[in-house]
Amino acid sequence: MFNRDWSPAEVDRARIQLKEIFDSFMGWTDTANAIAASITKRANPVPVPGPDIALPTSPDALIAWRDYLARRMPSVPFAGLTQDQVNIIKAKEMKVLQSSADRLAIIENKEPSKAIATGGTLHEAMKKYDEYVKQQQPENFDRHSKIKQLIDRHKDVPLAMLNIDHCRKLIDYWRAKPPRHDGSGNYSAKRSREQLRELDLFFEHTHISSDFAWRIPDDLARLKRTVTKDKAKPIGKMSIELFSAEELKALLSTGDLVQKLIVAWCLNTAHGAAELGRVTWDDLYLYQDHPWRSKGLQVDAGGDWMGFLRPKSDVLGWWRLWPETVALIEEWKPEAERLLGRKVKDTDRLILTEAGLPMYKDDSKNGQSKFAKVFNALRTAAKIETELPLGTLRNQLPDWITTTTQDAVSSSVALCHGIPHKQDKLLFAHYSNRPWKKLFEYQMMYREIIFGN
């Protein structure tokens, strides 16, 4: 995407802008792609594209559309409107007005036309919006779910009643972080903000759509959209919910091969779905010395290792793999080759679905959904009542290190926290001062708790 002539600062700025574009449109729509294309072509200022539904039909609408984009994406330097753009739209407006005037001159003895009434209902408009989103983004199930919640949570009313006061009620409902649909507490502030963003996109869609004559009320943009903050917990009462040692052993003894590998790996390396889902076969260093041992790293000869730059942060991480984890990898390899229909390549993802595809979806907003489904099925099969998610396994080893040894630094290294360094993962000099040896020792001590008698 970025050529070598891009400076690091330009790349960082472009990444921020692309993320802002993606978040604003809840995915890659035609308009989002048009803006992103301008960013990758280094356009400055960025031309104002038309919305996905239809082009604005008046100078005021075009100005409002440009201002709307600028508010939602403040990091993108949108161009101002050119006089040519305004002139073209004014000419179209004038042509329509002149045609209407000519007609009125001919039929002035007839009754004037009545304004088109705002027909339809709120739910009908939301369902039309749902159809549009599913057509544009058929695999964005997270958005589909948000729109379903809008329909389920809001009472159906005639669309003509959707004035500024009623819109305020819809907005305030999500600002208050309502109860979750599954009954497990309330929506998080983050999820509530996402629902509000989806509601705003619905307003924009219905305003421009030709299916209904509804228009956004004046001053809708002035309504507050800040979400109620969570009450801060006293430090003394803050704790991390974890699985017990007995529950972990049940998970490891109940699952099928891929489920056992997922659990063992996450406990071994303090990884979650986002980390494990991106591990490739060339991240493994089995039956050999650690690659840094010859460069001065004080570790025993031999062993099994895994190292990579954490995708979320570009921070390097190294972990010693347990014999049990390696045994599961060796057992999994022929199964992975069966799913792929060929020998595995170094660049292949370690964890695959039954269809032979990476279990982690990079291009999805909820890329770990398949991991969650597989783990939830395992948790049910193991008859574990604690409904904790897969991500809990990522905290088990670091929490044990912190509470048992009070070694917060090694716990942080286990989680792959630190300053990013976008270089080869074999570069020893930048990371030589980290307590790698201690982390590896703690890993083997924790293994005794998981697999010991």
C-alpha positions as CSV (number, residue, x, y, z in Angstrom):
1,M,0.0,0.0,0.0
2,F,2.8,2.4,0.9
3,N,5.8,2.7,-1.3
4,R,9.4,3.1,0.0
5,D,9.3,6.8,-0.7
6,W,6.8,7.3,2.1
7,S,8.3,8.6,5.3
8,P,7.5,6.9,8.6
9,A,5.5,10.0,9.6
10,E,3.5,9.9,6.4
11,V,2.7,6.2,6.9
12,D,1.6,6.7,10.5
13,R,-0.6,9.7,9.5
14,A,-2.1,7.7,6.6
15,R,-2.8,4.7,8.9
16,I,-4.7,7.0,11.4
17,Q,-6.7,8.5,8.5
18,L,-7.6,5.1,7.1
19,K,-8.7,3.8,10.5
20,E,-10.8,6.9,11.0
21,I,-12.4,6.4,7.6
22,F,-13.2,2.7,8.3
23,D,-14.7,3.5,11.8
24,S,-16.8,6.4,10.4
25,F,-18.4,4.2,7.7
26,M,-18.5,1.0,9.9
27,G,-16.6,-0.7,7.1
28,W,-15.4,-0.3,3.5
29,T,-18.3,1.2,1.6
30,D,-18.0,2.8,-1.9
31,T,-17.5,6.3,-0.4
32,A,-15.1,5.0,2.2
33,N,-13.0,3.3,-0.5
34,A,-13.0,6.5,-2.6
35,I,-11.7,8.6,0.3
36,A,-9.1,5.9,1.1
37,A,-7.9,5.8,-2.5
38,S,-7.2,9.5,-2.3
39,I,-5.2,9.0,0.9
40,T,-3.1,6.3,-0.6
41,K,-2.5,8.5,-3.7
42,R,-1.3,11.3,-1.3
43,A,-4.1,13.7,-2.4
44,N,-4.0,16.8,-0.3
45,P,-6.5,18.2,-0.1
46,V,-8.8,15.1,-0.4
47,P,-11.6,15.5,-3.0
48,V,-15.1,15.3,-1.5
49,P,-16.8,12.1,-3.0
50,G,-20.6,11.7,-3.3
51,P,-22.4,9.6,-0.6
52,D,-23.2,5.9,-1.3
53,I,-26.9,6.6,-1.9
54,A,-27.0,9.6,-4.3
55,L,-25.3,12.9,-5.1
56,P,-26.5,16.0,-3.2
57,T,-28.9,18.0,-5.3
58,S,-28.2,21.5,-4.0
59,P,-25.2,23.6,-3.0
60,D,-26.5,23.6,0.5
61,A,-26.7,19.8,0.6
62,L,-23.2,19.5,-0.9
63,I,-21.8,21.9,1.7
64,A,-23.6,20.0,4.4
65,W,-22.2,16.7,3.1
66,R,-18.7,18.0,3.0
67,D,-19.1,19.4,6.6
68,Y,-20.5,16.1,7.8
69,L,-17.5,14.2,6.4
70,A,-15.1,16.7,8.0
71,R,-16.7,16.3,11.4
72,R,-16.6,12.5,11.3
73,M,-13.0,12.4,10.0
74,P,-11.2,15.4,11.4
75,S,-7.7,14.0,10.4
76,V,-8.7,13.9,6.7
77,P,-8.0,17.2,4.9
78,F,-11.1,17.4,2.7
79,A,-11.0,19.9,-0.1
80,G,-13.4,22.9,-0.1
81,L,-16.1,23.1,-2.7
82,T,-14.9,24.4,-6.1
83,Q,-16.9,27.1,-7.8
84,D,-17.4,24.6,-10.7
85,Q,-19.2,22.1,-8.4
86,V,-21.5,24.8,-7.1
87,N,-22.2,26.2,-10.5
88,I,-23.1,22.8,-12.0
89,I,-25.6,22.1,-9.2
90,K,-27.0,25.7,-9.3
91,A,-27.5,25.2,-13.1
92,K,-29.4,22.0,-12.5
93,E,-31.5,23.7,-9.8
94,M,-32.3,26.6,-12.1
95,K,-33.3,24.3,-14.9
96,V,-35.8,22.5,-12.6
97,L,-37.1,25.8,-11.2
98,Q,-37.6,27.2,-14.7
99,S,-39.4,24.1,-15.8
100,S,-41.7,24.3,-12.8
101,A,-42.4,28.0,-13.5
102,D,-43.2,27.3,-17.1
103,R,-45.7,24.6,-16.1
104,L,-47.3,26.8,-13.5
105,A,-47.8,29.5,-16.1
106,I,-49.7,27.1,-18.3
107,I,-51.8,25.4,-15.6
108,E,-52.2,28.3,-13.1
109,N,-56.0,27.8,-13.1
110,K,-55.5,24.3,-11.5
111,E,-54.9,23.5,-7.8
112,P,-51.3,23.7,-6.8
113,S,-49.5,20.4,-6.0
114,K,-49.5,19.3,-2.4
115,A,-46.2,18.5,-0.7
116,I,-45.3,14.8,-0.5
117,A,-46.2,13.4,2.9
118,T,-43.6,11.5,4.9
119,G,-44.9,7.9,4.6
120,G,-43.7,4.7,6.1
121,T,-42.7,3.8,9.6
122,L,-39.5,3.7,11.6
123,H,-39.1,0.0,11.3
124,E,-39.8,0.0,7.6
125,A,-37.0,2.6,7.2
126,M,-34.7,0.6,9.4
127,K,-35.3,-2.6,7.4
128,K,-34.6,-0.7,4.2
129,Y,-31.4,0.5,5.7
130,D,-30.6,-3.1,6.8
131,E,-31.1,-4.3,3.2
132,Y,-28.8,-1.7,2.0
133,V,-26.0,-2.5,4.4
134,K,-26.3,-6.2,3.8
135,Q,-26.0,-5.5,0.0
136,Q,-22.9,-3.3,0.5
137,Q,-21.3,-5.4,3.3
138,P,-22.8,-8.9,3.2
139,E,-20.2,-10.4,5.6
140,N,-20.1,-7.6,8.2
141,F,-22.2,-9.5,10.7
142,D,-21.3,-7.1,13.5
143,R,-23.1,-4.3,11.7
144,H,-26.1,-6.5,10.9
145,S,-26.4,-7.3,14.6
146,K,-26.2,-3.6,15.5
147,I,-29.0,-2.8,13.1
148,K,-31.1,-5.7,14.4
149,Q,-30.7,-4.2,17.9
150,L,-32.0,-0.8,16.6
151,I,-35.1,-2.5,15.2
152,D,-35.7,-4.6,18.3
153,R,-35.1,-1.9,20.9
154,H,-37.1,1.0,19.4
155,K,-40.9,1.1,19.2
156,D,-42.3,1.3,15.7
157,V,-43.9,4.7,15.0
158,P,-44.9,6.6,11.8
159,L,-41.8,8.1,10.2
160,A,-43.5,11.5,10.2
161,M,-43.3,11.4,14.0
162,L,-39.5,11.2,13.9
163,N,-38.9,14.8,14.7
164,I,-36.0,16.3,16.8
165,D,-37.6,15.3,20.1
166,H,-38.1,11.7,19.0
167,C,-34.6,11.5,17.6
168,R,-33.3,12.8,21.0
169,K,-35.1,9.8,22.7
170,L,-33.5,7.3,20.4
171,I,-30.1,8.9,20.9
172,D,-30.5,9.2,24.7
173,Y,-31.5,5.5,24.9
174,W,-28.0,4.4,23.7
175,R,-26.2,7.2,25.7
176,A,-27.5,5.5,28.9
177,K,-25.8,2.2,28.1
178,P,-29.0,0.0,28.1
179,P,-29.2,-3.6,29.3
180,R,-27.6,-6.2,26.9
181,H,-29.9,-8.3,24.9
182,D,-28.6,-11.5,26.5
183,G,-29.3,-10.2,30.0
184,S,-25.7,-10.2,31.1
185,G,-25.4,-6.7,32.4
186,N,-25.4,-3.4,30.4
187,Y,-23.8,-2.4,27.2
188,S,-20.2,-1.1,27.5
189,A,-19.5,2.5,26.7
190,K,-17.7,1.4,23.6
191,R,-20.6,-0.7,22.3
192,S,-23.0,2.0,23.1
193,R,-21.0,4.5,21.0
194,E,-21.0,2.0,18.1
195,Q,-24.8,1.7,18.3
196,L,-25.0,5.5,18.3
197,R,-22.8,5.7,15.2
198,E,-25.0,3.1,13.5
199,L,-28.1,5.1,14.4
200,D,-26.5,8.3,12.9
201,L,-25.7,6.4,9.7
202,F,-29.3,5.3,9.6
203,F,-30.5,8.9,9.9
204,E,-28.1,9.9,7.0
205,H,-29.3,7.0,4.8
206,T,-33.0,7.7,5.3
207,H,-32.5,11.4,4.7
208,I,-30.9,10.8,1.3
209,S,-32.9,7.7,0.3
210,S,-35.7,8.1,-2.3
211,D,-37.8,5.4,-0.5
212,F,-39.0,7.9,2.1
213,A,-39.6,11.6,2.2
214,W,-38.2,12.0,5.7
215,R,-35.6,14.6,6.3
216,I,-33.1,15.0,9.2
217,P,-34.5,17.5,11.7
218,D,-32.7,20.8,12.1
219,D,-30.1,20.8,14.8
220,L,-29.9,17.0,15.0
221,A,-26.1,17.3,14.9
222,R,-26.2,19.5,18.0
223,L,-27.7,16.8,20.2
224,K,-25.2,15.3,22.7
225,R,-23.9,11.8,22.0
226,T,-21.6,11.4,24.9
227,V,-22.1,8.1,26.6
228,T,-22.5,7.7,30.4
229,K,-19.1,6.8,31.9
230,D,-18.6,3.7,34.0
231,K,-18.1,4.3,37.7
232,A,-14.5,3.8,38.5
233,K,-13.9,0.8,40.8
234,P,-11.8,1.3,44.0
235,I,-8.3,0.0,43.4
236,G,-8.7,-2.4,46.3
237,K,-11.7,-4.0,44.7
238,M,-10.3,-4.4,41.2
239,S,-9.6,-8.1,40.3
240,I,-9.3,-10.2,37.1
241,E,-11.7,-13.1,36.8
242,L,-9.8,-16.3,35.9
243,F,-10.5,-20.0,35.4
244,S,-9.4,-22.2,38.3
245,A,-6.7,-24.8,37.8
246,E,-9.4,-27.6,37.9
247,E,-11.4,-25.8,35.2
248,L,-8.3,-25.4,33.0
249,K,-7.5,-29.2,33.3
250,A,-11.1,-29.9,32.3
251,L,-10.8,-27.8,29.2
252,L,-7.5,-29.5,28.2
253,S,-9.0,-33.0,28.7
254,T,-12.3,-32.5,27.1
255,G,-11.8,-30.8,23.7
256,D,-11.0,-32.1,20.3
257,L,-7.5,-31.6,18.8
258,V,-7.8,-28.0,17.7
259,Q,-9.6,-27.0,20.9
260,K,-6.9,-28.6,23.1
261,L,-4.2,-26.8,21.0
262,I,-5.9,-23.5,21.4
263,V,-6.2,-23.8,25.2
264,A,-2.7,-25.2,25.7
265,W,-1.2,-22.5,23.4
266,C,-3.0,-19.6,25.1
267,L,-2.0,-20.8,28.6
268,N,1.6,-21.4,27.5
269,T,2.2,-18.1,25.7
270,A,-0.3,-15.6,27.3
271,H,-1.9,-15.2,23.8
272,G,-5.5,-14.4,22.9
273,A,-7.3,-15.1,19.6
274,A,-5.8,-12.0,18.0
275,E,-2.2,-13.3,18.7
276,L,-2.7,-17.0,18.2
277,G,-4.8,-16.4,15.1
278,R,-1.9,-14.7,13.3
279,V,0.8,-17.2,14.3
280,T,2.4,-18.9,11.2
281,W,4.5,-22.0,11.0
282,D,7.8,-20.0,10.5
283,D,7.2,-18.4,13.9
284,L,8.1,-21.8,15.5
285,Y,11.6,-22.9,16.4
286,L,11.3,-26.5,17.5
287,Y,14.0,-28.9,18.8
288,Q,16.8,-26.3,18.7
289,D,18.6,-23.7,20.7
290,H,17.0,-20.3,21.1
291,P,18.1,-18.2,18.1
292,W,19.6,-15.7,20.5
293,R,21.6,-18.2,22.5
294,S,24.6,-17.8,20.2
295,K,24.4,-14.0,20.6
296,G,24.6,-14.1,24.4
297,L,21.2,-14.9,25.7
298,Q,21.6,-16.9,28.9
299,V,19.3,-19.9,28.4
300,D,19.8,-23.7,28.4
301,A,20.7,-25.5,25.2
302,G,17.9,-27.0,23.2
303,G,14.2,-26.5,23.8
304,D,11.2,-25.3,21.7
305,W,10.5,-21.7,21.1
306,M,8.1,-19.3,19.5
307,G,8.8,-15.7,18.5
308,F,7.0,-13.0,16.6
309,L,6.2,-9.3,16.4
310,R,2.8,-8.9,18.1
311,P,0.4,-7.7,15.3
312,K,-1.4,-5.2,17.4
313,S,1.7,-3.3,18.6
314,D,4.8,-4.5,16.7
315,V,6.4,-5.4,20.0
316,L,8.6,-8.5,19.9
317,G,7.7,-11.5,22.0
318,W,9.5,-14.8,22.7
319,W,8.0,-17.7,24.6
320,R,9.2,-21.2,25.5
321,L,6.8,-23.9,24.3
322,W,5.8,-26.7,26.7
323,P,6.4,-30.3,25.6
324,E,2.6,-30.8,25.8
325,T,2.1,-27.8,23.4
326,V,4.7,-29.2,21.0
327,A,3.1,-32.6,21.0
328,L,-0.3,-31.1,20.1
329,I,1.4,-29.1,17.3
330,E,3.0,-32.2,15.9
331,E,-0.4,-34.0,16.0
332,W,-2.1,-31.0,14.4
333,K,0.3,-30.6,11.5
334,P,-1.0,-33.6,9.4
335,E,-4.5,-32.5,10.2
336,A,-3.7,-29.0,8.9
337,E,-2.2,-30.5,5.8
338,R,-5.4,-32.5,5.3
339,L,-7.5,-29.4,5.6
340,L,-5.2,-27.5,3.2
341,G,-4.9,-30.4,0.7
342,R,-1.1,-29.9,0.6
343,K,2.0,-29.6,2.8
344,V,2.0,-26.6,5.1
345,K,4.1,-23.6,4.1
346,D,6.0,-21.4,6.4
347,T,3.6,-18.5,5.8
348,D,0.5,-20.6,6.5
349,R,-1.5,-19.7,9.6
350,L,-1.2,-22.3,12.4
351,I,-4.9,-22.5,13.4
352,L,-7.4,-23.3,10.6
353,T,-11.1,-23.9,10.3
354,E,-12.7,-27.1,8.9
355,A,-12.8,-25.3,5.6
356,G,-9.0,-25.0,5.6
357,L,-9.2,-21.2,6.1
358,P,-7.4,-19.1,8.8
359,M,-9.6,-19.2,11.9
360,Y,-8.8,-15.5,12.5
361,K,-10.3,-13.2,9.9
362,D,-8.0,-10.2,9.3
363,D,-10.5,-8.3,7.2
364,S,-13.4,-8.6,9.6
365,K,-14.2,-6.2,12.5
366,N,-14.9,-9.2,14.7
367,G,-12.0,-11.3,13.4
368,Q,-12.0,-13.6,16.5
369,S,-15.7,-14.7,16.3
370,K,-14.8,-18.2,15.1
371,F,-12.3,-18.7,17.9
372,A,-15.0,-17.6,20.4
373,K,-17.5,-20.0,18.9
374,V,-15.0,-22.9,19.2
375,F,-14.1,-22.0,22.7
376,N,-17.6,-21.5,23.9
377,A,-18.5,-25.0,22.6
378,L,-15.6,-26.5,24.5
379,R,-16.5,-24.7,27.7
380,T,-20.1,-26.1,27.4
381,A,-18.8,-29.6,26.7
382,A,-16.4,-29.4,29.7
383,K,-19.5,-28.4,31.9
384,I,-17.8,-25.3,33.2
385,E,-20.3,-22.9,34.6
386,T,-17.9,-19.9,34.7
387,E,-18.9,-18.1,31.5
388,L,-15.6,-16.4,30.9
389,P,-14.4,-15.8,27.3
390,L,-11.4,-17.2,25.5
391,G,-9.4,-14.0,26.2
392,T,-9.3,-15.0,29.9
393,L,-6.7,-17.6,29.0
394,R,-4.4,-14.8,28.0
395,N,-4.4,-13.4,31.5
396,Q,-3.8,-16.7,33.4
397,L,0.1,-16.9,33.1
398,P,0.8,-13.2,33.7
399,D,-1.6,-13.1,36.7
400,W,0.2,-16.2,38.2
401,I,3.6,-14.5,37.7
402,T,2.5,-11.3,39.3
403,T,0.7,-12.8,42.3
404,T,3.2,-15.5,42.9
405,T,6.5,-13.7,42.3
406,Q,5.5,-10.0,42.3
407,D,7.6,-9.8,39.1
408,A,5.5,-7.3,37.1
409,V,8.2,-6.8,34.5
410,S,8.2,-10.5,33.5
411,S,4.4,-10.5,33.5
412,S,4.5,-7.5,31.1
413,V,7.0,-9.3,28.9
414,A,4.8,-12.3,28.8
415,L,1.9,-10.1,27.5
416,C,4.3,-8.7,24.9
417,H,4.0,-5.1,26.2
418,G,6.6,-2.5,25.5
419,I,8.0,-0.1,22.9
420,P,7.4,-1.2,19.3
421,H,10.4,-2.0,17.2
422,K,9.6,-2.7,13.5
423,Q,12.7,-4.9,12.8
424,D,13.6,-8.5,12.3
425,K,12.4,-10.6,15.2
426,L,15.9,-12.1,15.5
427,L,17.4,-8.7,16.3
428,F,18.8,-9.3,19.8
429,A,20.4,-5.9,20.6
430,H,17.2,-3.9,21.0
431,Y,15.6,-6.4,23.4
432,S,18.6,-7.9,25.2
433,N,17.9,-6.1,28.5
434,R,14.5,-7.9,29.0
435,P,14.2,-10.7,31.6
436,W,13.7,-13.4,29.0
437,K,15.4,-16.1,31.1
438,K,13.1,-15.4,34.0
439,L,10.0,-15.5,31.8
440,F,11.0,-18.9,30.4
441,E,11.6,-20.2,33.9
442,Y,8.2,-18.9,35.1
443,Q,6.5,-20.6,32.1
444,M,8.0,-23.9,33.1
445,M,6.9,-23.4,36.7
446,Y,3.4,-22.6,35.6
447,R,3.4,-25.8,33.4
448,E,3.7,-27.8,36.6
449,I,0.4,-26.3,37.9
450,I,-1.4,-27.1,34.7
451,F,-0.1,-30.5,33.9
452,G,1.3,-31.6,37.3
453,N,-0.4,-34.1,39.5
